[in-house]
């Protein structure tokens, strides 16, 4: 059961609406030009970077409400990592208001070429040890991620996480 105070902190977020625009030319029906465009809806408001693609913690300098969103998105990464059998998660979360845009798939080096230069494979490798379980992780009953080479003892992990 989710703790009541956390229930009120869960942000209502959504990705921007987007379409793929492929130019049509009657003389080039196969689009041999290789030009395609990703067009997103207009984003109004202060742009906020919640999590960088090379980190597993919220970005520095966030105000209180933004930090809550950043913590929630770190929890979302934890869920994605576990539900994908430790194969993938999203990062580089940014946006404005309730909109998220331009997130990056993060996975290991076996899939590096599938997701572009923003796929920080070193971050993926370090994710289990760098992710810091937070109130959302605790409230939803997630277990701490265990690094491949333990850095802290189980006793320290239990004490530091504060909820396991």
Backbone torsions as a table, in degrees:
resi	resn	phi	psi	omega
1	UNK	NA	134.0	-177.6
2	UNK	-77.1	133.1	178.0
3	UNK	-61.4	138.3	-173.8
4	UNK	-58.1	-41.6	-177.4
5	UNK	-64.9	-30.7	178.9
6	UNK	-72.4	-37.5	-178.7
7	UNK	-53.6	-38.8	180.0
8	UNK	-76.3	-16.7	-179.7
9	UNK	-89.5	-15.5	-177.5
10	UNK	-63.8	115.1	-177.9
11	UNK	-73.8	151.0	176.4
12	UNK	-98.2	99.7	-175.2
13	UNK	-118.9	158.0	174.0
14	UNK	-152.1	154.1	174.7
15	UNK	-74.0	156.3	176.2
16	UNK	-65.3	151.0	171.5
17	UNK	-72.5	137.8	-178.2
18	UNK	-145.0	155.2	175.4
19	UNK	-136.0	154.6	174.3
20	UNK	-98.5	120.5	179.7
21	UNK	-104.0	121.3	179.0
22	UNK	-116.2	113.5	-177.5
23	UNK	-59.5	136.3	177.7
24	UNK	-104.1	135.2	177.4
25	UNK	-138.6	121.9	-176.7
26	UNK	-56.8	-28.8	-179.2
27	UNK	-88.1	-5.5	-177.9
28	UNK	-141.1	69.3	-175.0
29	UNK	-66.3	-20.5	-179.5
30	UNK	-88.5	2.1	-178.4
31	UNK	52.5	51.4	179.6
32	UNK	-67.7	-7.3	179.5
33	UNK	-70.3	-21.4	-179.0
34	UNK	71.3	18.2	-177.6
35	UNK	-101.0	122.6	174.1
36	UNK	-136.2	153.2	-178.3
37	UNK	-130.0	137.0	171.4
38	UNK	-100.0	118.7	-176.6
39	UNK	-112.2	121.5	179.5
40	UNK	-103.7	157.6	173.5
41	UNK	-63.6	157.3	177.7
42	UNK	-66.1	138.7	179.8
43	UNK	-110.3	122.8	-178.1
44	UNK	-111.4	137.7	177.6
45	UNK	115.1	-179.4	-178.7
46	UNK	-69.6	125.7	177.0
47	UNK	-78.8	132.5	-177.4
48	UNK	-127.4	132.6	173.3
49	UNK	-98.1	109.6	-176.3
50	UNK	-83.4	-42.7	-179.2
51	UNK	-143.4	131.3	174.8
52	UNK	-77.3	157.7	-178.6
53	UNK	-74.0	-9.4	179.0
54	UNK	-107.9	18.3	-179.7
55	UNK	-138.0	160.3	178.2
56	UNK	-115.9	18.6	-179.9
57	UNK	-132.9	159.2	178.6
58	UNK	-59.0	150.8	178.3
59	UNK	-63.3	155.6	177.3
60	UNK	-75.0	153.6	173.0
61	UNK	82.7	13.4	178.4
62	UNK	-79.6	143.0	173.4
63	UNK	-74.8	178.2	-172.7
64	UNK	-58.1	-48.4	-179.2
65	UNK	-66.3	-41.9	178.4
66	UNK	-64.5	-37.3	178.1
67	UNK	-64.8	-36.6	175.7
68	UNK	-63.1	-42.1	177.3
69	UNK	-64.1	-44.4	177.7
70	UNK	-58.7	-42.6	177.5
71	UNK	-63.6	-41.9	177.6
72	UNK	-61.1	-43.1	-179.5
73	UNK	-67.2	-31.8	172.9
74	UNK	-64.9	-39.9	174.4
75	UNK	-60.8	-43.3	178.9
76	UNK	-60.1	-40.5	176.6
77	UNK	-60.1	-43.6	179.7
78	UNK	-58.7	-46.2	179.3
79	UNK	-62.0	-48.1	-178.9
80	UNK	-60.2	-43.8	-179.3
81	UNK	-60.4	-45.9	-178.8
82	UNK	-71.5	-43.3	-178.3
83	UNK	-69.2	-22.4	178.2
84	UNK	-92.8	15.4	-176.5
85	UNK	55.9	42.5	176.0
86	UNK	61.5	38.1	-178.7
87	UNK	-110.1	-21.6	-172.8
88	UNK	-165.0	154.3	167.3
89	UNK	-156.9	166.1	178.1
90	UNK	-99.9	148.2	177.5
91	UNK	-147.9	-166.1	-178.6
92	UNK	59.6	41.3	-178.6
93	UNK	-72.7	129.5	177.8
94	UNK	-152.2	164.1	178.3
95	UNK	165.7	-161.2	179.2
96	UNK	-148.4	137.0	-178.6
97	UNK	60.2	-126.6	-179.8
98	UNK	-95.2	8.4	-177.1
99	UNK	-98.9	138.4	172.2
100	UNK	-115.3	142.6	-179.4
101	UNK	-142.5	155.0	167.5
102	UNK	58.6	39.0	176.1
103	UNK	-74.0	163.6	-174.7
104	UNK	-122.9	134.7	173.2
105	UNK	-75.5	130.8	177.7
106	UNK	-118.3	127.2	-179.5
107	UNK	-152.2	-176.2	-176.0
108	UNK	-83.3	176.4	-172.6
109	UNK	-64.0	-20.6	177.4
110	UNK	-61.2	-26.1	-176.3
111	UNK	-115.4	15.3	-175.5
112	UNK	-50.6	-47.3	-175.3
113	UNK	-70.7	-16.0	-178.3
114	UNK	-77.1	-24.1	-169.6
115	UNK	-126.9	15.8	171.8
116	UNK	79.9	-179.7	-175.2
117	UNK	-68.3	-21.3	179.0
118	UNK	-73.4	-10.4	178.6
119	UNK	-76.2	93.7	-177.6
120	UNK	-81.0	94.9	-175.7
121	UNK	-66.3	-28.7	176.4
122	UNK	-65.1	-40.3	177.1
123	UNK	-62.1	-40.0	178.9
124	UNK	-62.0	-45.9	180.0
125	UNK	-60.0	-37.6	-176.6
126	UNK	-88.6	-6.9	-173.8
127	UNK	-52.5	-48.0	-178.0
128	UNK	-57.9	-34.6	-179.1
129	UNK	-89.0	-23.0	-177.5
130	UNK	-93.6	-24.1	177.6
131	UNK	-64.4	132.6	177.8
132	UNK	-111.4	108.2	178.5
133	UNK	-54.0	141.3	-176.8
134	UNK	-127.0	-171.2	-177.7
135	UNK	-57.9	-35.2	178.7
136	UNK	-66.6	-45.9	178.4
137	UNK	-57.1	-45.4	-179.1
138	UNK	-65.4	-47.3	-176.2
139	UNK	-62.5	-32.9	-179.2
140	UNK	-94.3	6.6	172.3
141	UNK	75.3	23.5	177.8
142	UNK	-74.1	142.8	176.9
143	UNK	-85.8	149.2	178.6
144	UNK	-60.4	147.3	175.3
145	UNK	-77.7	137.8	-177.9
146	UNK	-103.8	121.6	179.3
147	UNK	-65.9	153.5	179.0
148	UNK	-57.5	-40.8	174.9
149	UNK	-115.9	106.3	-175.8
150	UNK	-55.3	130.1	178.4
151	UNK	-95.4	-38.4	179.4
152	UNK	-117.1	154.5	175.5
153	UNK	-70.6	160.4	177.8
154	UNK	-58.4	-38.3	179.4
155	UNK	-61.0	-42.0	179.5
156	UNK	-68.9	-40.5	177.8
157	UNK	-59.6	-44.5	179.3
158	UNK	-60.5	-45.7	-178.3
159	UNK	-66.6	-44.9	-176.4
160	UNK	-69.0	-37.9	-179.6
161	UNK	-69.9	-32.9	174.6
162	UNK	76.1	7.6	-177.5
163	UNK	-145.7	3.6	-176.2
164	UNK	-109.3	NA	NA
